[in-house]
């Protein structure tokens, strides 16, 4: 994995359900346009660019928070997914990526007929 300069870490959670894999990436203060999502084999990569500047005052203190720079998360998925029917939603500082499992992984019920 290439080394990134500056702020690059963000929390991510992977949920492996029966029909889909759901990935949640915490990225408050970003915009939808700041993300790029790619899937290569079993590796999901989320790229982004943080540009956050917050300033305010608390009592006699002036507080300024800055977070600038690239972020990247490479998440290894334990199962094959269908990239073409996947979707991503960014709301309230959380990027949610839903990846349906491929038919080969999900399996199928086999009907039993009496002979």
C-alpha positions, 0 to 999 in steps of 0.5 A: 500500500502506498504511503500517504502524507498527512491525515489519512486514517478513518474508521471503517466497519464491514458487516457480512450479511446473508445476502450482502456486505455492508461497509460503513466509513466514518468521514464527517464533514466531507462532501459526496464529490470528495469520494472515489470508490473502487473494487478490485477482486476482493479489495474495496478501496475508498479514496477521499480528500479531507478539507475541513476547517472549523473555528469557534470560541469557547469562553475566552478560548479561540478554537480552530480545527483543521483536517486536510489531506488524502484518505484511503482505506483498503478493505479486504472482503471475505466473499465475492460481491456483485460490483455492478449492483452495488450502491453507495450513500453518503449521509450525516458523515457516514459513507455506506456501501452496499455490495450484494453477494454474487450468486455463486456465493449466495447459493440456491435452494434445490427443490426436492421432488419425490420419485 
